[in-house]
Protein backbone atom coordinates (compact mmCIF):
# COMPACT_ATOMS: atom_id res chain seq x y z
CA UNK A 1 0.00 0.00 0.00
CA UNK A 2 1.05 3.59 -0.54
CA UNK A 3 0.46 4.49 3.07
CA UNK A 4 -1.74 7.46 2.19
CA UNK A 5 -4.33 8.74 4.62
CA UNK A 6 -7.55 10.62 4.02
CA UNK A 7 -7.78 14.06 5.59
CA UNK A 8 -11.36 14.15 6.76
CA UNK A 9 -11.24 17.90 7.37
CA UNK A 10 -10.51 18.44 3.66
CA UNK A 11 -12.96 15.84 2.36
CA UNK A 12 -15.95 17.00 0.31
CA UNK A 13 -18.87 15.03 -1.09
CA UNK A 14 -20.90 15.74 -4.21
CA UNK A 15 -23.93 13.83 -5.49
CA UNK A 16 -24.48 13.78 -9.25
CA UNK A 17 -28.15 13.84 -10.13
CA UNK A 18 -30.63 14.53 -12.90
CA UNK A 19 -32.22 17.89 -13.74
CA UNK A 20 -35.25 17.34 -11.48
CA UNK A 21 -33.49 15.88 -8.51
CA UNK A 22 -30.96 17.04 -6.01
CA UNK A 23 -29.16 15.77 -2.95
CA UNK A 24 -31.50 15.01 -0.06
CA UNK A 25 -31.70 17.84 2.42
CA UNK A 26 -29.15 17.36 5.16
CA UNK A 27 -27.51 14.39 3.42
CA UNK A 28 -24.20 13.29 4.91
CA UNK A 29 -21.75 10.44 4.52
CA UNK A 30 -19.51 8.89 7.15
CA UNK A 31 -15.74 8.88 6.61
CA UNK A 32 -13.60 7.34 9.34
CA UNK A 33 -16.34 7.92 11.85
CA UNK A 34 -16.85 11.57 10.90
CA UNK A 35 -19.76 12.99 8.92
CA UNK A 36 -19.13 14.84 5.66
CA UNK A 37 -21.90 17.02 4.25
CA UNK A 38 -23.06 16.33 0.69
CA UNK A 39 -22.87 19.68 -1.10
CA UNK A 40 -24.45 21.05 -4.24
CA UNK A 41 -21.06 21.90 -5.77
CA UNK A 42 -17.36 21.52 -5.10
CA UNK A 43 -14.08 22.82 -6.48
CA UNK A 44 -11.69 20.23 -7.86
CA UNK A 45 -8.43 20.88 -9.73
CA UNK A 46 -9.45 24.40 -10.67
CA UNK A 47 -12.94 23.45 -11.90
CA UNK A 48 -16.19 24.05 -10.03
CA UNK A 49 -18.27 20.89 -10.33
CA UNK A 50 -22.00 20.77 -9.72
CA UNK A 51 -24.37 17.83 -9.31
CA UNK A 52 -25.93 18.28 -12.74
CA UNK A 53 -22.56 18.47 -14.54
CA UNK A 54 -23.74 21.72 -16.14
CA UNK A 55 -20.70 23.77 -15.11
CA UNK A 56 -22.97 26.75 -14.58
CA UNK A 57 -21.30 27.66 -11.26
CA UNK A 58 -17.89 27.23 -12.90
CA UNK A 59 -18.62 29.80 -15.61
CA UNK A 60 -20.36 32.09 -13.12
CA UNK A 61 -17.11 32.23 -11.12
CA UNK A 62 -14.84 32.25 -14.17
CA UNK A 63 -16.48 35.11 -16.08
CA UNK A 64 -15.75 37.87 -13.53
CA UNK A 65 -12.12 36.75 -13.25
CA UNK A 66 -11.74 36.83 -17.02
CA UNK A 67 -13.33 40.27 -17.24
CA UNK A 68 -11.04 41.64 -14.54
CA UNK A 69 -7.98 40.18 -16.26
CA UNK A 70 -9.05 41.50 -19.67
CA UNK A 71 -9.77 44.95 -18.24
CA UNK A 72 -6.45 45.08 -16.36
CA UNK A 73 -4.45 44.09 -19.44
CA UNK A 74 -6.54 46.40 -21.60
CA UNK A 75 -5.38 49.37 -19.54
CA UNK A 76 -1.86 48.67 -20.77
CA UNK A 77 -2.95 48.64 -24.43
CA UNK A 78 -3.81 52.16 -25.62
CA UNK A 79 -5.16 52.55 -29.13
CA UNK A 80 -2.42 54.98 -30.14
CA UNK A 81 1.11 53.89 -29.31
CA UNK A 82 1.64 51.31 -26.62
CA UNK A 83 2.81 47.71 -27.10
CA UNK A 84 3.18 46.24 -30.58
CA UNK A 85 1.00 43.56 -32.13
CA UNK A 86 3.06 40.67 -30.76
CA UNK A 87 2.63 41.89 -27.20
CA UNK A 88 -1.10 42.37 -27.77
CA UNK A 89 -1.41 38.82 -29.07
CA UNK A 90 0.43 37.63 -25.97
CA UNK A 91 -2.09 39.39 -23.73
CA UNK A 92 -4.96 37.83 -25.69
CA UNK A 93 -3.35 34.43 -25.18
CA UNK A 94 -3.12 34.99 -21.43
CA UNK A 95 -6.84 35.58 -21.06
CA UNK A 96 -7.63 32.78 -23.52
CA UNK A 97 -5.57 30.25 -21.56
CA UNK A 98 -7.46 31.20 -18.40
CA UNK A 99 -10.78 30.74 -20.18
CA UNK A 100 -9.99 27.41 -21.85
CA UNK A 101 -8.53 25.67 -18.82
CA UNK A 102 -10.17 22.25 -18.56
CA UNK A 103 -11.97 22.70 -21.90
CA UNK A 104 -12.13 18.95 -22.73
CA UNK A 105 -14.05 18.45 -19.47
CA UNK A 106 -16.69 21.18 -19.75
CA UNK A 107 -16.91 21.47 -23.54
CA UNK A 108 -20.09 19.37 -23.82
CA UNK A 109 -21.83 21.60 -21.25
CA UNK A 110 -21.54 24.80 -23.30
CA UNK A 111 -25.03 26.28 -23.15
CA UNK A 112 -26.04 29.60 -24.68
CA UNK A 113 -25.59 31.25 -21.28
CA UNK A 114 -22.11 29.80 -20.80
CA UNK A 115 -21.09 30.89 -24.30
CA UNK A 116 -22.24 34.43 -23.55
CA UNK A 117 -20.12 34.45 -20.40
CA UNK A 118 -17.08 33.48 -22.48
CA UNK A 119 -17.71 35.98 -25.26
CA UNK A 120 -17.82 39.04 -23.03
CA UNK A 121 -14.16 38.98 -21.89
CA UNK A 122 -13.05 37.76 -25.32
CA UNK A 123 -14.55 40.87 -26.87
CA UNK A 124 -12.90 43.16 -24.31
CA UNK A 125 -9.37 41.89 -24.92
CA UNK A 126 -9.88 41.52 -28.69
CA UNK A 127 -10.94 45.17 -28.99
CA UNK A 128 -7.76 46.24 -27.22
CA UNK A 129 -5.68 43.94 -29.41
CA UNK A 130 -6.96 45.50 -32.65
CA UNK A 131 -6.81 49.09 -31.32
CA UNK A 132 -10.53 49.47 -31.90
CA UNK A 133 -13.34 51.53 -30.45
CA UNK A 134 -15.13 49.99 -27.47
CA UNK A 135 -18.31 49.82 -29.56
CA UNK A 136 -16.84 47.29 -32.02
CA UNK A 137 -18.87 44.08 -31.92
CA UNK A 138 -17.59 40.74 -30.65
CA UNK A 139 -17.82 39.28 -34.16
CA UNK A 140 -15.74 42.01 -35.82
CA UNK A 141 -13.22 42.30 -32.98
CA UNK A 142 -12.42 38.58 -32.82
CA UNK A 143 -12.27 38.37 -36.60
CA UNK A 144 -9.77 41.21 -36.91
CA UNK A 145 -7.77 39.82 -33.99
CA UNK A 146 -7.62 36.38 -35.68
CA UNK A 147 -8.97 34.87 -32.47
CA UNK A 148 -11.71 32.29 -33.21
CA UNK A 149 -14.64 32.05 -30.78
CA UNK A 150 -13.45 30.45 -27.59
CA UNK A 151 -16.29 27.95 -27.60
CA UNK A 152 -15.05 26.65 -30.98
CA UNK A 153 -11.49 26.48 -29.71
CA UNK A 154 -12.76 24.51 -26.71
CA UNK A 155 -14.43 21.98 -29.02
CA UNK A 156 -11.23 21.56 -31.03
CA UNK A 157 -9.19 21.05 -27.85
CA UNK A 158 -11.69 18.43 -26.73
CA UNK A 159 -11.44 16.57 -30.05
CA UNK A 160 -7.65 16.53 -29.88
CA UNK A 161 -7.79 15.30 -26.29
CA UNK A 162 -10.20 12.49 -27.18
CA UNK A 163 -8.05 11.37 -30.11
CA UNK A 164 -4.88 11.24 -28.04
CA UNK A 165 -6.72 9.49 -25.20
CA UNK A 166 -8.00 6.83 -27.59
CA UNK A 167 -4.44 6.14 -28.75
CA UNK A 168 -3.22 5.81 -25.19
CA UNK A 169 -6.13 3.50 -24.37
CA UNK A 170 -4.87 1.15 -27.09
CA UNK A 171 -1.38 1.28 -25.64
CA UNK A 172 -0.02 3.66 -28.28
CA UNK A 173 1.93 6.81 -27.52
CA UNK A 174 1.47 9.60 -30.11
CA UNK A 175 4.76 10.53 -31.74
CA UNK A 176 5.88 14.11 -32.30
CA UNK A 177 4.87 13.89 -35.97
CA UNK A 178 1.44 12.55 -35.08
CA UNK A 179 0.94 15.31 -32.54
CA UNK A 180 1.93 17.97 -35.07
CA UNK A 181 -0.38 16.43 -37.66
CA UNK A 182 -3.26 16.36 -35.19
CA UNK A 183 -2.77 20.02 -34.33
CA UNK A 184 -2.58 21.04 -37.99
CA UNK A 185 -5.77 19.17 -38.78
CA UNK A 186 -7.44 20.69 -35.73
CA UNK A 187 -6.57 24.19 -36.94
CA UNK A 188 -8.13 23.43 -40.33
CA UNK A 189 -11.29 22.19 -38.67
CA UNK A 190 -11.37 25.27 -36.44
CA UNK A 191 -11.14 27.66 -39.40
CA UNK A 192 -13.85 25.69 -41.21
CA UNK A 193 -16.21 25.85 -38.24
CA UNK A 194 -15.47 29.54 -37.77
CA UNK A 195 -16.19 30.28 -41.40
CA UNK A 196 -19.54 28.50 -41.11
CA UNK A 197 -20.42 30.55 -38.03
CA UNK A 198 -19.67 33.75 -39.95
CA UNK A 199 -22.26 32.96 -42.63
CA UNK A 200 -24.97 34.78 -40.66
CA UNK A 201 -23.33 37.30 -38.32
CA UNK A 202 -25.47 39.35 -35.96
CA UNK A 203 -23.15 42.39 -36.13
CA UNK A 204 -20.08 43.64 -37.95
CA UNK A 205 -21.55 42.78 -41.35
CA UNK A 206 -19.20 44.94 -43.42
CA UNK A 207 -16.12 43.57 -41.66
CA UNK A 208 -17.29 39.98 -42.00
CA UNK A 209 -18.18 40.38 -45.69
CA UNK A 210 -14.71 41.78 -46.37
CA UNK A 211 -12.62 39.22 -44.46
CA UNK A 212 -14.65 35.99 -44.49
CA UNK A 213 -13.75 35.09 -48.13
CA UNK A 214 -10.06 35.37 -47.14
CA UNK A 215 -10.37 34.02 -43.60
CA UNK A 216 -7.62 31.40 -43.80
CA UNK A 217 -5.16 33.84 -45.35
CA UNK A 218 -6.08 36.52 -42.81
CA UNK A 219 -5.42 34.23 -39.85
CA UNK A 220 -2.15 32.85 -41.26
CA UNK A 221 -0.71 36.06 -42.68
CA UNK A 222 2.91 36.83 -41.89
CA UNK A 223 2.85 40.57 -42.53
CA UNK A 224 0.77 43.60 -41.68
CA UNK A 225 -0.31 45.04 -38.34
CA UNK A 226 -3.52 46.81 -37.44
CA UNK A 227 -3.28 50.48 -36.54
CA UNK A 228 -5.86 52.63 -34.80
CA UNK A 229 -6.95 54.35 -38.02
CA UNK A 230 -6.80 51.25 -40.21
CA UNK A 231 -9.13 49.52 -37.76
CA UNK A 232 -11.55 52.44 -38.03
CA UNK A 233 -11.87 51.88 -41.77
CA UNK A 234 -12.19 48.10 -41.44
CA UNK A 235 -14.90 48.31 -38.77
CA UNK A 236 -16.70 51.54 -39.65
CA UNK A 237 -16.39 52.62 -36.01
CA UNK A 238 -14.47 55.85 -36.00
CA UNK A 239 -14.56 59.43 -37.20
CA UNK A 240 -17.42 58.90 -39.65
CA UNK A 241 -20.67 60.82 -39.75
CA UNK A 242 -22.82 57.70 -39.56
CA UNK A 243 -20.98 56.37 -36.52
CA UNK A 244 -20.90 59.73 -34.75
CA UNK A 245 -24.62 60.19 -35.39
CA UNK A 246 -26.12 56.74 -34.84
CA UNK A 247 -23.80 55.17 -32.26
CA UNK A 248 -21.77 57.85 -30.50
CA UNK A 249 -24.54 60.45 -30.54
CA UNK A 250 -22.08 63.25 -31.29
CA UNK A 251 -23.52 64.50 -34.58
CA UNK A 252 -26.98 65.77 -35.45
CA UNK A 253 -26.83 64.15 -38.92
CA UNK A 254 -24.74 61.43 -40.60
CA UNK A 255 -23.67 63.80 -43.39
CA UNK A 256 -20.08 64.14 -44.58
CA UNK A 257 -18.48 67.43 -43.53
CA UNK A 258 -15.86 67.22 -46.29
CA UNK A 259 -18.01 66.82 -49.42
CA UNK A 260 -21.57 67.27 -48.17
CA UNK A 261 -22.73 63.73 -48.99
CA UNK A 262 -25.80 62.68 -46.98
CA UNK A 263 -24.05 59.65 -45.44
CA UNK A 264 -20.44 59.56 -44.28
CA UNK A 265 -19.29 55.96 -43.82
CA UNK A 266 -16.03 54.04 -44.08
CA UNK A 267 -17.03 52.97 -47.59
CA UNK A 268 -17.78 56.58 -48.57
CA UNK A 269 -14.40 57.71 -47.24
CA UNK A 270 -12.54 54.92 -49.00
CA UNK A 271 -14.30 54.95 -52.37
CA UNK A 272 -16.26 58.14 -52.99
CA UNK A 273 -15.47 61.26 -50.96
CA UNK A 274 -14.07 63.90 -53.31
CA UNK A 275 -12.04 65.52 -50.53
CA UNK A 276 -9.64 62.58 -50.52
CA UNK A 277 -9.04 62.34 -54.26
CA UNK A 278 -5.23 62.71 -54.20
CA UNK A 279 -4.82 60.13 -51.43
CA UNK A 280 -7.19 57.76 -53.22
CA UNK A 281 -5.30 58.17 -56.50
CA UNK A 282 -2.03 57.24 -54.78
CA UNK A 283 -3.68 54.20 -53.22
CA UNK A 284 -5.17 53.02 -56.52
CA UNK A 285 -1.74 53.25 -58.14
CA UNK A 286 -0.61 50.48 -55.78
CA UNK A 287 -3.64 48.20 -55.28
CA UNK A 288 -5.70 48.86 -58.41
CA UNK A 289 -9.02 50.51 -59.13
CA UNK A 290 -11.37 48.26 -57.13
CA UNK A 291 -11.71 49.90 -53.71
CA UNK A 292 -14.45 47.70 -52.30
CA UNK A 293 -13.49 46.60 -48.81
CA UNK A 294 -13.26 42.93 -49.77
CA UNK A 295 -10.95 43.73 -52.69
CA UNK A 296 -8.84 46.00 -50.49
CA UNK A 297 -8.43 43.21 -47.92
CA UNK A 298 -7.49 40.80 -50.72
CA UNK A 299 -4.75 43.16 -51.90
CA UNK A 300 -3.54 43.79 -48.35
CA UNK A 301 -3.06 40.07 -47.84
CA UNK A 302 -1.26 39.78 -51.17
CA UNK A 303 1.83 41.78 -50.26
CA UNK A 304 3.29 43.93 -47.54
CA UNK A 305 3.56 46.81 -50.03
CA UNK A 306 -0.21 46.84 -50.55
CA UNK A 307 -0.85 46.58 -46.81
CA UNK A 308 1.43 49.56 -46.20
CA UNK A 309 -0.30 51.56 -48.94
CA UNK A 310 -3.74 50.98 -47.39
CA UNK A 311 -2.44 51.73 -43.90
CA UNK A 312 -0.84 54.97 -45.14
CA UNK A 313 -4.10 56.04 -46.78
CA UNK A 314 -6.01 55.40 -43.56
CA UNK A 315 -3.43 57.18 -41.42
CA UNK A 316 -3.45 60.32 -43.56
CA UNK A 317 -7.17 60.55 -44.29
CA UNK A 318 -8.44 59.56 -40.85
CA UNK A 319 -5.86 61.83 -39.23
CA UNK A 320 -7.21 64.79 -41.20
CA UNK A 321 -10.80 63.84 -40.39
CA UNK A 322 -9.98 63.61 -36.69
CA UNK A 323 -8.22 66.99 -36.74
CA UNK A 324 -11.25 68.59 -38.38
CA UNK A 325 -13.53 66.93 -35.84
CA UNK A 326 -11.47 68.31 -32.95
CA UNK A 327 -11.75 71.80 -34.43
CA UNK A 328 -15.53 71.46 -34.62
CA UNK A 329 -15.62 70.22 -31.03
CA UNK A 330 -13.57 73.21 -29.85
CA UNK A 331 -15.87 75.70 -31.59
CA UNK A 332 -17.78 77.65 -28.94
CA UNK A 333 -20.73 77.92 -31.31
CA UNK A 334 -20.83 74.19 -32.02
CA UNK A 335 -23.87 72.05 -31.37
CA UNK A 336 -23.86 70.87 -27.72
CA UNK A 337 -23.78 67.28 -28.97
CA UNK A 338 -20.45 67.90 -30.66
CA UNK A 339 -18.63 69.73 -27.89
CA UNK A 340 -15.80 67.95 -26.16
CA UNK A 341 -16.88 66.35 -22.93
CA UNK A 342 -14.91 66.83 -19.69
CA UNK A 343 -12.01 64.40 -19.38
CA UNK A 344 -11.73 63.69 -23.12
CA UNK A 345 -8.94 64.36 -25.57
CA UNK A 346 -5.62 66.07 -25.03
CA UNK A 347 -6.82 67.96 -21.96
CA UNK A 348 -7.14 64.66 -20.12
CA UNK A 349 -3.63 63.50 -20.99
CA UNK A 350 -1.17 63.70 -18.14
CA UNK A 351 2.57 63.42 -18.40
CA UNK A 352 4.64 61.20 -16.19
CA UNK A 353 8.26 60.24 -15.94
CA UNK A 354 9.44 56.71 -15.28
CA UNK A 355 12.40 56.47 -12.95
CA UNK A 356 14.54 53.40 -13.58
CA UNK A 357 18.15 52.31 -13.82
CA UNK A 358 20.28 51.12 -16.72
CA UNK A 359 23.66 49.67 -15.87
CA UNK A 360 23.44 51.08 -12.37
CA UNK A 361 22.92 54.67 -13.55
CA UNK A 362 19.54 56.29 -12.84
CA UNK A 363 17.64 57.56 -15.88
CA UNK A 364 14.28 59.27 -16.33
CA UNK A 365 12.04 58.31 -19.25
CA UNK A 366 9.18 60.64 -20.25
CA UNK A 367 5.78 58.99 -20.57
CA UNK A 368 2.56 60.58 -21.78
CA UNK A 369 -0.34 58.18 -21.79
CA UNK A 370 -3.47 57.64 -19.78
CA UNK A 371 -2.70 53.91 -19.87
CA UNK A 372 0.04 54.51 -17.29
CA UNK A 373 -2.28 56.48 -15.06
CA UNK A 374 -5.04 53.89 -15.28
CA UNK A 375 -2.77 50.89 -14.86
CA UNK A 376 -2.22 49.18 -11.55
CA UNK A 377 1.54 49.60 -11.64
CA UNK A 378 3.07 50.86 -8.39
CA UNK A 379 2.65 54.62 -8.35
CA UNK A 380 5.96 54.96 -6.51
CA UNK A 381 7.73 54.29 -9.81
CA UNK A 382 6.19 57.33 -11.43
CA UNK A 383 6.57 61.02 -10.75
CA UNK A 384 4.26 63.67 -12.15
CA UNK A 385 6.04 66.00 -14.56
CA UNK A 386 5.70 69.69 -13.97
CA UNK A 387 4.40 71.66 -16.95
CA UNK A 388 7.08 73.55 -18.82
N, C-alpha and C positions, 0 to 999 in steps of 0.2 A: 504494500500500500504506500501511497505517497505521504501519508502522515499529515494530510491537510485537515483542518478543523473549520467548522462553520461558525462564523461570527453571528450569533443570533441578533445582536443589536443592529447589525447592518443588513439583516435579511428582510426582503420585501416579497409580497405575494400578489399575484395578478391573475384574475380569472378571465379567460377568453370566452366570449359569449356572442350570441346572435344579436341582431338589431333590436329585438323586442325584449330581450332579457338582460339582466345585469347580475352582479354578485348579490347574494342575499344580504339583507341589512344586518350589519354586525358580524359578518362571517369572519372566522378566524381559523388558522391552522396551528397545530402544535409542532414545535421544533425543539427537540432536546428539553422537553418539559416546559417550554415557554410559548406563549401564544403570539402569533404574528397576524396582524390585521390584513385582510384581503382588500386591496385598494382598487380604485377605478383606473389608475394609471401609475406608471413607474418609469424611471429614467434608467436606461441601460446602454452603456457604451456610447453615450452621446446622443441617443435617440430616446424620445419620449413615447413609450408604448401605451396603448390603451386597450381595453378589453375587446373592442370591436375591430381592432387592427385597421382603424381608419386613418391614423396618424394626424387626426385633427388637432389634438393638443400639441403635437410636435411642431406643426406649421404655425400654430398660434404663438408658440414661444419663439420659433425661429424667425418669423417675419420681422418683429421689432428689432432683433439683433442685426439682421441684414440691413434694415433701413438705417439704423444708427451707424453701421460700418460704412454704408454707401454715402451717407451724408457727411461723415467725418472725412473720408477720402475725397469726396467731392469738393470740400473746402480748399483742398490743396491743388485743385485743377481749374484755374480760371480759364475763361474762354479765350482771352487774349494773353499771349505769353504763357508762362508756366511750363510744366514738364512736357516733354515731347511725346510722340504717339506711342513709343515703346513703353514708356513709363505709364501712360494711361491704360494701355492694354494689360500691363502688370496689375494695376489696381482693379481692373475689371476681373482679372483672374482670381484675385484674392477674395472678392465677394462671391464669385461663382463657386469657388472651392468650398466656401462655407455653406452655400446653399445646397450643393450637390453631395454633401457628405451623407453616406449611407443610401445613395440613390437606388441601388439594386434592391434594397429592402422595402422602401416605401413607394417605389415607382408605380406599382399596380394600384395604389390607393390615391392617385392624383385625381381628385374631384375638381369641379369648376372652381370651388372656393379655394382649394389649395393652390391651384394654378394662379389664381388672382393674387394670392399672398406672395407667390414667387415673382410674379411679373412686376410688382410695384418697385422693389429694390433694384431689379434688373434695369428698369427704365431709368431710375435715378442715376445709376453709375454709367449707363450707356450714354445718356445725355451729356454727362461731363466728359466722357471719352471722346465724343465727336465735336465738342465745343459748341453745342447747340443751345437754343433757347429752352427754358424749362417747360414750354408749352408743346414741345415736339412729342409726338405720340410714341408709345412703346414700340409699335410696329416699325416706324421710320427710324427711331433711335437704334434699335437692335440691328436693323438691316444695315445702316451706315457703319455701325461699330463692328460688323461681321461677327456678331455674337448671337447664334441661333437661340430660340426660346429655350429656357432652362428645362422646361418639361420634356422637350424633345431630346435634349442632351442626356437627361436622366434615363429616358427609354433606351438610348443607344448604349449608355454605360451598363444598363441592366442586361441588354442582349449580349454584350461582350463578356460580362461576368458569367452569364448562364453557359455560354459556349466554352469558356475556359473551365468552368466547374464540371461540365460534362466530360471534357477530356481527362480531367483529374479523376473523375469517378471511374473511368475505364483504365486507370493506371497509367495514363499518358501525361507527360509534362510538356506543355507547349514550348517549342523552341523560340529563339529570338526572331527568326524569320516568320514563323507562324504568328507570333504576337504582333509584329509589324504589319503583316498582311491583314490580320483581324482589325487592327486600328484603321488601316487605310480603307477597308471595306465599310467600316462603321462610319467613317467620315462621308463616304459617298451616300450611304443610306440617310445620314443626317441631312445633307444638303437636299436630297430628293424629298424627304418629308417636309423640310422647311419650304421648299419651292411649292409644294402642294398647299401648305397652309397659307401661302401668300396669294393664292388664286382669288380669294375673296376677302381682302383686308377691310377692317372696320374703320381705319384711319390711315393717313399718310399715303393716299392713293397715288399722287403724282410721283412720290419717291419710289414707291413699289413698282409702278409701271415703268419707271426708268431703269431700275436696277435688277428687277426679277429676271428679265431675259438673259442677263449676264451674271447671274448670281454666283455660279461656281468661279468664274474669273474674278469677280469682285472679292470674294472671300480669300482666294489664293494669290492675289496680286502681290508683287514684290516691290512695287514702287508707289509713290503717291501718298501724301498725308492730307488729312482734312484740316482746313483752317476755319476760323470763325466765320469768315465771309463766304467761303465756298460752301459751308454747311447751310448758310442762309439760303443760297440759291437752290441747293439740292432739296431742302425741306419746304421752302416757301415761308418759313418763319423767320422774319427779319424786318429790315427797314423797307417794307412794301406797303402800299396804301391799303390793300385788302387785309393784310395781317393787322396793321395798326388800327383799322376800323372795326373789323369783325371780332378779333380775338383780344388784342391789347386794349381796345377802347380808347385810343389816343388820337384818332382822327374822326372828323365828322362825316367824311365820305371816303370811299376807297379809290378816289381819283389819283392819277399820277401828277405830281407837282412839276415834273420836268417837261412833259409834252402835252399835258392836259387830257390824256386818255381817260375814259370813265373808270377803268379798272387797272390798278397797278399791282401786278403779280410778279413772281419770279420768272414766269414764262414771258411776260411782257418786257421785263428788263433785259432778258437774255436775247429775245428774238426781234422785238418790235420797236422799242422806245427810240425815237429819233435822237434824243439827247446823247445817246451812247454810240452813235454811228462810227466814229473813229476807232473806238475800242473794239467794237464788233467787227469792223473790217480787218483789224489786226488778228483777231481770233480766227476769223474765217480763213485767213491766209494760211493758218496752221492746220486746222481740223476740217476744213471744207465748209460748204454752204449750208448743210443741214444742221440747224441749231436746236432741233427738238431735244428735250432733255435725255431721252433714251439714246439718241445718236451721239450726243455729247459724252455721255457716260461710256459708250462703246469706244469712242476715240480716246478718252482718258485712260481706259484700260489697255489701249493698244500700245502706247509708248509714254515714257516719262516726259518727253517734249510736249505732247498734247496735254498731259495732265498739268504741266507747268503753265501752259498757255491759258487753260481754263481758269486755273487758280489766280493767275495774274489779272485776267479780266475781272474776276469776282473781287479781288482785292481793290483794284482801282475804282471800279464802278460803285461797289457797295460802300467803299470809303467816302466817295463823294456824296452819295445819298445820305450817309450818316452825318456828314458834316453839315449838309443842308438842313437835315432834320434838327440838329442841335441849334442851328441859327433860328429856326422857326420856334423851337421851344424857348429860346432866350428872349424872343420878342415880347415886349411888355403888352403889346396889343393882340397877342395870339389868343386863340380860343382856349378857354380854361382846360379843356381836355388835353391840349397839346403841351401845356406848360410843364416844365421839369418839376417832378415831385421832390420833396425834401429827402435828402439822403441818396439821390441818384447822381450818376455821372461823375465828372471830374471833381466836383465839390466834395464828394464823399470819399475820395481817395486820400489816404494818409500815408506819409512817408516814414519809413523805419530804416534803421541801420542794423545790420547783423554783426555782432561782435564775435569773432572767432580767431583761431590761430593757425598759421601755416608755417611749419618748420620751427615752431617755438616762438615766432614773432607775431604779436597781435596785429590783426588787420580789421578794418571796418568796411563792410560791403553795403552799398545803398540798396534798399528794397522799396518798391512802391507798388503795393498790391493789397487789395482788401482780403485776398486769400490768406495772407500772413496774419492779418488782424483777426480773421474769423477762425483761424486754425486753433488747435488745442496745444500748440507748441508752448513750451515754458516761456512765459513773458519775460523772465529774467534775461533771456538771450537777446532781447530786442530793446532798443532805446529809441524813443521818439526823436525824430530829427526836428531841429528848430527851423522855421522858415527863413529863407535867405533875406 
